[in-house]
Amino acid sequence: MDLQVKPKLLNAFAAAVLLIGIGFSDSFAMPFAPPAGQPGSTAIHMDDPAFVGWAFDYTDYQTGERLDPAFQTPEKALEKANGTSFDVVSLGEGGSITMVFDPPVENGEGWDFAVFANPFNDYFLELAYVEVSSNGTDFVRFDNVSYTPDPVSTYGSVDAALVTGLAGKYRQGYGVPFNLSDLSEKTEVEDGRVDLSAIAYIRIKDIIGDGRHTDSRGNPIYDPFRQEWGAAGFDLDAIGVSNGAPYPEGSIIEKDWEWEEEWPEPPGTEGEAGFDTHSGCFIDNLTRAK
């Protein structure tokens, strides 16, 4: 097989099979913004006129495991997003890359930048942490939450509505927006190490999806794990800058999660409250909740 064609992304049929006979459960509401194109989504299209700039350089590209040289091309994450499966840089399992911005990203009223990845559909989602810095040394990470209840198979599915604060939540061509104001109470910001008015570096760190990495609340994060080919990990397409654009009309804006403190724990049993073994807010037709 031609190494220029990313093999794991050609397994759409395998991923699609997992969705056959699956439906949404009414017994468990979705706490976060849903996939691109659905009511309440915060997804930003790559052609949105709000974008005023893109990353122009990169630094500190650290490759993770299970990554062939054919997919180690950081230059593919520079400039405007392409919205395809192939024009990306892969990080490998646990890898990272820092994108550089000049002029720096400013902290405006709305979302300030958006991270683009390359999921070929709304459910095959590989996730990553997002961190920012004004000096290239001191970084601060965006808070994040993952309610995916169980490990995800190699070509399994993740429900975007159960994830927030992580890159990779939306399909290719659509960016996940981040608002620098959400970091205003972080220690690194309050003590002056990170200047939110002049963010020159954005670091993307792959999450190994077997649960060893956790969200801001200590929950294990699951996403498709152990692809059989040499392009594992998060795939970065681009990072676009808006400096404070409004969110799409009707978006579910996740600014304050305090109301979730009493949110019920996700079920751990197949068929219970709408979850199947592939994770996400789904149930098999044979075990549909009444």
ZAGUTOR-564692 format. One record per residue: residue in three letters; x, y, z of N, C-alpha, C in turn. Coordinates in pm, whole numbers. Each point is the difference from the previous one (the first is absolute). Example, Ala and Ser with C-alpha at 12.3 -4.5 7.8 and 13.67 -1.06 7.14 Angstrom:
("ALA" (1319 -569 780) (-89 119 0) (90 120 0))
("SER" (-35 105 -72) (82 119 6) (-77 109 73))
//
This chain:
("MET" (85 -120 0) (-85 120 0) (88 124 0))
("ASP" (-41 100 -73) (76 124 -8) (3 67 135))
("LEU" (121 26 51) (11 62 132) (-54 140 3))
("GLN" (-16 64 -117) (-53 135 -1) (-149 2 30))
("VAL" (-64 -114 -7) (-141 -10 34) (-9 -55 140))
("LYS" (-56 74 89) (1 -37 140) (-91 -120 23))
("PRO" (53 -117 28) (-81 -121 3) (-110 3 102))
("LYS" (25 54 120) (-105 -8 102) (-122 82 -38))
("LEU" (20 101 -86) (-112 83 -40) (-77 -60 -116))
("LEU" (51 -109 -54) (-73 -68 -107) (-87 -111 56))
("ASN" (-12 -5 129) (-83 -102 64) (-136 55 35))
("ALA" (-52 87 -82) (-132 58 24) (-106 -107 8))
("PHE" (16 -103 -81) (-101 -105 2) (-1 -71 135))
("ALA" (119 -21 56) (6 -64 130) (-67 84 106))
("ALA" (25 131 -6) (-62 90 98) (-149 8 -22))
("ALA" (-43 -1 -127) (-142 13 -30) (-77 -121 51))
("VAL" (64 -118 -7) (-68 -121 46) (-37 12 147))
("LEU" (85 68 77) (-26 15 143) (-123 83 29))
("LEU" (-41 81 -98) (-114 89 21) (-131 -58 -49))
("ILE" (6 -116 -69) (-122 -61 -52) (-86 -46 117))
("GLY" (-126 32 -5) (-92 -43 103) (13 75 130))
("ILE" (70 113 -4) (20 79 122) (-91 120 0))
("GLY" (-56 33 114) (-88 116 10) (28 77 125))
("PHE" (-49 123 9) (20 81 119) (-96 -39 110))
("SER" (45 8 123) (-83 -30 115) (-59 127 58))
("ASP" (-125 -6 36) (-65 114 64) (27 2 150))
("SER" (64 -105 51) (15 -12 145) (126 68 51))
("PHE" (85 51 -90) (122 65 45) (25 120 -90))
("ALA" (-19 119 52) (15 121 -80) (147 25 -33))
("MET" (24 70 -109) (136 31 -40) (43 131 64))
("PRO" (108 1 77) (38 121 73) (74 105 -82))
("PHE" (65 -40 -111) (85 93 -73) (-44 14 -146))
("ALA" (65 92 -70) (-38 29 -138) (13 -125 -88))
("PRO" (-98 -25 -88) (-2 -119 -85) (87 18 -125))
("PRO" (5 -102 -87) (84 7 -121) (-35 117 -91))
("ALA" (92 30 -91) (-19 107 -98) (-128 -22 -79))
("GLY" (-72 109 -21) (-122 -7 -79) (-125 -26 80))
("GLN" (14 -39 126) (-115 -25 85) (-33 124 83))
("PRO" (-127 19 37) (-37 116 82) (80 4 130))
("GLY" (56 115 31) (77 15 122) (149 -19 -18))
("SER" (45 -44 -118) (142 -23 -22) (78 132 -1))
("THR" (122 -6 51) (90 116 -4) (101 -9 -114))
("ALA" (-13 -100 -85) (98 -25 -106) (15 121 -92))
("ILE" (124 33 -33) (31 114 -87) (55 -52 -132))
("HIS" (-67 34 -111) (46 -47 -130) (130 70 -39))
("MET" (85 -72 -73) (131 55 -36) (-9 124 -89))
("ASP" (-113 19 -68) (-16 117 -87) (-72 116 69))
("ASP" (-21 -12 131) (-68 106 73) (78 132 -15))
("PRO" (-68 108 -35) (71 128 -19) (58 59 128))
("ALA" (-31 -59 114) (54 51 127) (149 -23 11))
("PHE" (55 -94 -75) (143 -28 12) (83 116 -57))
("VAL" (95 46 82) (88 110 -41) (144 -46 -17))
("GLY" (29 -124 37) (136 -50 -12) (9 -147 34))
("TRP" (117 -58 -29) (26 -142 24) (142 -16 50))
("ALA" (32 -114 57) (136 -26 47) (97 13 -117))
("PHE" (113 66 23) (96 20 -108) (127 -83 20))
("ASP" (16 -59 119) (120 -80 25) (-32 -100 111))
("TYR" (96 -89 26) (-16 -99 107) (134 -16 71))
("THR" (-7 -59 120) (120 -31 75) (-28 -120 89))
("ASP" (106 -64 48) (-12 -108 100) (-98 -109 -44))
("TYR" (19 -50 -121) (-81 -113 -47) (57 -127 59))
("GLN" (-74 -63 90) (44 -121 68) (-90 -115 -43))
("THR" (56 -91 -77) (-80 -110 -53) (-23 -107 106))
("GLY" (-122 -54 -1) (-33 -108 91) (23 -136 -64))
("GLU" (-56 -103 58) (18 -136 -48) (-91 -31 -118))
("ARG" (36 -105 -74) (-78 -53 -111) (-21 105 -110))
("LEU" (109 65 -37) (-9 107 -99) (111 -16 -104))
("ASP" (-40 -26 -125) (95 -14 -109) (49 137 -47))
("PRO" (120 8 -55) (52 128 -50) (-89 66 -104))
("ALA" (-76 -79 -75) (-86 56 -106) (-102 98 54))
("PHE" (-31 -10 129) (-104 85 59) (58 108 92))
("GLN" (132 16 -3) (67 97 87) (39 124 -80))
("THR" (-100 77 -42) (24 119 -81) (-68 119 65))
("PRO" (64 66 96) (-62 110 74) (-44 116 -89))
("GLU" (67 19 -114) (-36 111 -89) (-144 -10 -48))
("LYS" (-57 -120 4) (-137 -17 -47) (-102 64 94))
("ALA" (42 38 120) (-91 65 95) (11 152 -6))
("LEU" (80 53 -92) (16 145 -11) (-107 59 -90))
("GLU" (-28 126 23) (-96 76 -83) (-141 -59 10))
("LYS" (-84 29 -98) (-143 -30 5) (-29 -150 2))
("ALA" (-106 -38 70) (-44 -139 4) (-40 -47 -140))
("ASN" (25 -128 -27) (-35 -58 -129) (-128 -83 7))
("GLY" (-32 -53 119) (-123 -76 15) (2 -134 -71))
("THR" (118 -63 -11) (11 -131 -63) (62 -100 97))
("SER" (1 -127 -40) (54 -104 85) (151 -9 -5))
("PHE" (62 61 -102) (140 -29 -28) (96 115 28))
("ASP" (-43 124 -14) (91 115 13) (10 41 147))
("VAL" (58 -88 83) (9 20 144) (135 -49 49))
("VAL" (34 38 123) (115 -59 68) (-53 -88 113))
("SER" (50 -123 8) (-40 -91 106) (98 12 117))
("LEU" (-53 -15 121) (82 15 119) (51 -132 54))
("GLY" (-65 -111 -36) (35 -127 62) (-59 -7 140))
("GLU" (-2 -119 57) (-58 -18 133) (82 76 104))
("GLY" (-60 103 60) (66 78 104) (90 110 -53))
("GLY" (-1 24 -132) (84 105 -58) (-57 139 19))
("SER" (76 102 -42) (-46 138 15) (66 88 -104))
("ILE" (-59 118 -19) (59 102 -87) (-44 136 50))
("THR" (88 100 -14) (-33 137 38) (-2 86 -125))
("MET" (-115 64 -25) (-15 87 -116) (29 144 42))
("VAL" (61 77 -91) (48 133 30) (-83 104 -77))
("PHE" (-30 113 67) (-86 103 -58) (66 137 9))
("ASP" (2 70 -112) (53 136 -7) (-80 75 -107))
("PRO" (-84 97 43) (-16 51 136) (-64 -101 95))
("PRO" (17 20 132) (-57 -92 97) (-153 0 -3))
("VAL" (-58 -105 57) (-145 -10 15) (-42 93 114))
("GLU" (-103 81 -23) (-50 92 102) (-125 -57 66))
("ASN" (-27 46 120) (-117 -43 76) (-115 96 -27))
("GLY" (-94 -41 -86) (-115 84 -32) (-124 -41 77))
("GLU" (-115 43 -50) (-126 -22 71) (-51 -144 -12))
("GLY" (21 -63 -116) (-51 -135 -22) (113 -101 -14))
("TRP" (-17 -96 -89) (107 -98 -20) (118 65 -72))
("ASP" (120 -40 38) (120 67 -48) (78 -82 -104))
("PHE" (-10 -131 6) (64 -84 -101) (-74 -134 -8))
("ALA" (23 -72 -108) (-66 -129 -20) (102 -101 -51))
("VAL" (-8 -122 52) (93 -107 -37) (-71 -97 -93))
("PHE" (65 -29 -114) (-57 -88 -101) (75 -133 -3))
("ALA" (-75 -109 -1) (55 -134 -15) (-62 -63 -124))
("ASN" (11 -133 -15) (-49 -61 -123) (-89 -122 16))
("PRO" (-85 -9 104) (-94 -113 5) (-84 -6 -128))
("PHE" (-14 -120 -57) (-74 -11 -125) (-151 -5 22))
("ASN" (-43 -15 127) (-143 11 31) (-15 60 139))
("ASP" (-123 4 51) (-28 68 126) (34 -84 123))
("TYR" (44 -125 -18) (15 -89 115) (138 -61 15))
("PHE" (79 -6 -107) (136 -52 13) (91 115 41))
("LEU" (0 29 129) (64 121 52) (125 -35 80))
("GLU" (115 53 -43) (124 -10 76) (23 133 68))
("LEU" (23 -3 130) (-4 120 82) (139 45 43))
("ALA" (9 130 38) (127 56 45) (-24 114 98))
("TYR" (94 18 93) (-1 115 88) (44 124 -77))
("VAL" (-47 116 46) (39 128 -60) (58 90 109))
("GLU" (122 50 -23) (68 86 97) (52 124 -72))
("VAL" (9 111 71) (46 125 -62) (110 64 85))
("SER" (82 84 -68) (111 67 67) (29 133 -70))
("SER" (45 96 76) (42 127 -59) (151 10 -14))
("ASN" (75 -85 73) (146 8 -5) (66 -127 -53))
("GLY" (-79 -103 -29) (56 -124 -52) (53 -94 106))
("THR" (-3 43 126) (49 -82 111) (-110 -39 97))
("ASP" (-80 98 38) (-109 -24 95) (-130 -22 -76))
("PHE" (-58 -119 16) (-124 -34 -70) (-112 -22 102))
("VAL" (-122 28 -43) (-119 -26 80) (-99 -77 -85))
("ARG" (-62 -101 58) (-89 -91 -73) (-147 37 20))
("PHE" (-77 -10 -106) (-144 21 10) (-63 -114 79))
("ASP" (-94 35 88) (-76 -104 71) (-74 -85 -101))
("ASN" (-20 -125 34) (-64 -93 -92) (-77 -105 78))
("VAL" (-101 -56 -64) (-83 -103 62) (-29 -108 -105))
("SER" (8 -126 41) (-38 -112 -86) (-91 -94 78))
("TYR" (-122 -21 -53) (-95 -92 63) (-9 -132 -76))
("THR" (90 -26 -96) (-2 -129 -68) (24 -107 106))
("PRO" (-95 -92 19) (3 -84 120) (92 -121 -6))
("ASP" (32 -48 -122) (73 -125 -12) (109 12 -106))
("PRO" (100 -89 3) (102 -2 -104) (-61 -11 -139))
("VAL" (68 60 -98) (-47 4 -138) (88 -90 -84))
("SER" (-59 -79 -88) (76 -92 -84) (79 77 -105))
("THR" (82 -72 -75) (89 62 -98) (-74 92 -94))
("TYR" (-115 -41 -47) (-80 84 -90) (-135 29 63))
("GLY" (0 16 132) (-122 27 73) (-42 146 -9))
("SER" (-108 34 69) (-60 133 -11) (5 75 132))
("VAL" (7 132 -12) (-6 92 114) (-108 102 -30))
("ASP" (-88 25 97) (-107 97 -16) (52 139 37))
("ALA" (2 91 -97) (51 135 24) (-75 71 112))
("ALA" (-126 -34 20) (-81 65 102) (39 -42 141))
("LEU" (91 -96 13) (48 -42 131) (142 50 27))
("VAL" (48 90 -87) (138 49 10) (3 151 -14))
("THR" (81 67 80) (19 144 -16) (142 39 42))
("GLY" (51 110 -58) (131 51 37) (117 -75 -61))
("LEU" (-27 -85 -101) (104 -79 -64) (-2 21 -151))
("ALA" (116 2 -63) (6 5 -145) (-41 -135 -57))
("GLY" (-52 1 -123) (-39 -123 -66) (-146 -36 14))
("LYS" (-79 86 60) (-140 -28 26) (-86 4 -127))
("TYR" (44 71 -103) (-81 16 -122) (69 -60 -122))
("ARG" (-80 -37 -99) (50 -63 -121) (83 97 -84))
("GLN" (73 -53 -95) (89 80 -83) (-74 114 -67))
("GLY" (69 114 -7) (-61 120 -57) (-65 89 103))
("TYR" (-15 -50 124) (-65 77 107) (95 6 121))
("GLY" (22 121 50) (90 19 112) (-71 3 134))
("VAL" (72 -39 104) (-49 11 138) (45 135 54))
("PRO" (-93 89 36) (39 134 45) (44 2 147))
("PHE" (94 90 30) (49 18 136) (1 149 34))
("ASN" (-46 31 121) (-10 138 47) (105 22 109))
("LEU" (94 88 -26) (108 25 96) (-51 49 135))
("SER" (-115 64 0) (-56 48 127) (-28 -114 97))
("ASP" (-19 -122 -52) (-24 -114 87) (121 -33 88))
("LEU" (114 59 -32) (123 -26 76) (33 111 100))
("SER" (-85 99 10) (33 121 76) (25 -25 148))
("GLU" (-54 -106 56) (20 -28 142) (108 -104 26))
("LYS" (70 -42 -102) (108 -95 18) (118 67 71))
("THR" (71 -75 82) (112 55 76) (105 62 -90))
("GLU" (31 -66 -112) (103 49 -90) (-37 135 -62))
("VAL" (-130 24 -13) (-48 128 -54) (0 106 108))
("GLU" (-50 -34 117) (-11 97 109) (137 48 48))
("ASP" (102 -88 -7) (132 44 48) (86 59 -112))
("GLY" (-57 12 -121) (68 71 -108) (89 -84 -90))
("ARG" (9 -129 25) (85 -83 -85) (-59 -19 -140))
("VAL" (-132 4 -9) (-68 -13 -130) (-85 124 -21))
("ASP" (26 70 -109) (-71 123 -35) (-105 -33 -107))
("LEU" (-126 0 40) (-108 -38 -91) (-21 100 -113))
("SER" (60 116 8) (-14 98 -107) (105 -19 -110))
("ALA" (91 -95 22) (109 -19 -97) (45 -146 -2))
("ILE" (-88 -87 -44) (32 -143 -6) (71 -30 -132))
("ALA" (129 -32 11) (81 -25 -120) (21 -148 -27))
("TYR" (-40 -87 95) (23 -143 -14) (-123 -77 43))
("ILE" (-40 -98 -81) (-110 -90 36) (52 -142 -16))
("ARG" (-3 -75 110) (52 -138 0) (-115 -100 -2))
("ILE" (13 -99 -88) (-98 -108 -13) (67 -129 46))
("LYS" (-60 -68 98) (59 -121 56) (-97 -117 -17))
("ASP" (44 -103 -68) (-86 -117 -24) (-38 -69 130))
("ILE" (-123 -46 3) (-50 -78 113) (1 -148 -40))
("ILE" (72 -82 74) (-3 -144 -24) (-131 -51 56))
("GLY" (-83 -56 -90) (-141 -19 32) (-37 -123 78))
("ASP" (95 -63 72) (-34 -118 78) (-39 33 143))
("GLY" (-13 129 32) (-41 40 134) (113 43 90))
("ARG" (125 -13 -44) (113 40 85) (6 152 16))
("HIS" (-51 75 -99) (-9 145 10) (-139 37 51))
("THR" (-5 103 82) (-126 36 64) (-40 144 -32))
("ASP" (-129 31 23) (-48 136 -21) (24 83 125))
("SER" (-50 123 -1) (25 92 111) (-62 -44 130))
("ARG" (-92 -97 -6) (-65 -50 120) (51 -137 42))
("GLY" (100 -49 -72) (56 -129 34) (-67 -117 -68))
("ASN" (-96 25 -89) (-64 -108 -73) (93 -52 -110))
("PRO" (5 -132 -23) (80 -51 -111) (-56 47 -133))
("ILE" (89 32 -95) (-42 42 -133) (20 -118 -96))
("TYR" (-108 -36 -70) (7 -109 -97) (-22 53 -141))
("ASP" (81 -49 -93) (-24 22 -142) (60 -120 -74))
("PRO" (-18 -10 -134) (49 -118 -72) (148 -25 28))
("PHE" (32 -124 39) (133 -32 51) (61 -117 -76))
("ARG" (131 10 -23) (80 -106 -61) (-38 -30 -144))
("GLN" (2 105 -84) (-14 -24 -142) (115 -90 -47))
("GLU" (-27 -82 -100) (98 -97 -44) (102 57 -97))
("TRP" (-14 128 -34) (89 60 -100) (88 106 65))
("GLY" (95 53 -76) (99 90 57) (-37 146 0))
("ALA" (-126 32 26) (-42 140 5) (-91 22 120))
("ALA" (43 -53 113) (-83 9 121) (1 141 57))
("GLY" (-94 25 88) (-4 127 71) (-78 108 -71))
("PHE" (-2 117 62) (-73 115 -52) (60 47 -132))
("ASP" (-86 43 -91) (43 50 -131) (-40 147 -13))
("LEU" (99 89 0) (-26 144 -3) (-4 51 -143))
("ASP" (-110 66 -34) (-14 64 -131) (48 145 7))
("ALA" (-50 77 96) (37 141 9) (-57 59 128))
("ILE" (45 123 33) (-59 79 108) (-25 139 -55))
("GLY" (-127 41 2) (-38 132 -51) (-31 97 112))
("VAL" (27 128 -25) (-14 106 101) (-114 94 -36))
("SER" (-82 35 99) (-108 97 -22) (14 123 87))
("ASN" (68 -15 117) (13 110 97) (-134 48 55))
("GLY" (-92 -95 24) (-121 37 72) (-127 2 -82))
("ALA" (-18 -93 -92) (-121 -4 -83) (-117 -59 79))
("PRO" (-124 35 -37) (-117 -60 65) (-13 -147 -37))
("TYR" (-60 -77 89) (-29 -140 -29) (-115 -10 -99))
("PRO" (-13 -112 -71) (-114 -16 -90) (-132 15 75))
("GLU" (-98 55 -68) (-130 23 63) (-58 -131 52))
("GLY" (-49 2 123) (-61 -119 60) (97 -96 64))
("SER" (130 33 3) (99 -91 55) (-20 -22 149))
("ILE" (38 -119 44) (5 -29 142) (137 44 50))
("ILE" (6 112 69) (127 56 44) (34 -54 138))
("GLU" (114 -67 9) (38 -70 122) (98 84 82))
("LYS" (-49 108 58) (87 90 74) (14 -38 146))
("ASP" (-105 -57 57) (-1 -27 144) (-61 -137 21))
("TRP" (79 -90 55) (-47 -137 18) (-43 -30 143))
("GLU" (-14 102 83) (-37 -25 139) (-133 -73 11))
("TRP" (-91 29 -93) (-131 -64 5) (7 -151 -19))
("GLU" (114 -48 -47) (12 -143 -26) (43 -80 123))
("GLU" (27 67 111) (55 -73 113) (-92 -113 46))
("GLU" (-131 14 -24) (-93 -104 39) (-37 -91 -117))
("TRP" (73 12 -112) (-30 -81 -117) (20 -148 34))
("PRO" (-94 -87 -39) (13 -142 35) (121 -65 -65))
("GLU" (57 -97 70) (112 -73 -56) (-46 -80 -122))
("PRO" (79 -2 -109) (-36 -81 -116) (-11 -146 39))
("PRO" (-96 -75 -56) (-17 -141 33) (118 -82 -48))
("GLY" (26 -111 67) (112 -83 -38) (-41 -132 -61))
("THR" (-130 -22 -15) (-51 -127 -52) (-59 17 -137))
("GLU" (31 -91 -92) (-52 7 -135) (-152 2 1))
("GLY" (-58 92 -75) (-145 10 -10) (-63 84 109))
("GLU" (74 31 106) (-54 79 109) (-1 147 -35))
("ALA" (-115 64 11) (-14 144 -21) (54 46 -134))
("GLY" (2 -88 -97) (30 45 -135) (143 -12 -46))
("PHE" (88 -66 75) (138 -13 -46) (27 -139 -53))
("ASP" (74 -6 -111) (45 -131 -47) (149 -11 21))
("THR" (59 -109 -44) (141 -24 29) (94 85 -83))
("HIS" (-52 76 -99) (85 85 -80) (4 142 52))
("SER" (-61 22 114) (-4 129 67) (-92 97 -70))
("GLY" (-28 110 70) (-87 102 -57) (-142 -19 48))
("CYS" (-81 100 -27) (-139 -1 48) (-87 -75 -100))
("PHE" (22 -132 -9) (-69 -81 -97) (-54 -126 67))
("ILE" (-96 -64 -65) (-44 -132 43) (-27 -86 -122))
("ASP" (17 -128 15) (-35 -94 -106) (-151 -9 -10))
("ASN" (-50 -22 -119) (-145 -7 -19) (-63 -109 85))
("LEU" (77 -106 28) (-55 -111 76) (-9 31 149))
("THR" (71 104 44) (-2 33 143) (-47 142 22))
("ARG" (-77 54 -95) (-45 139 9) (-77 24 129))
("ALA" (36 107 68) (-69 35 124) (-145 36 -28))
("LYS" (-86 -37 89) (-144 29 -16) (-31 142 46))
//
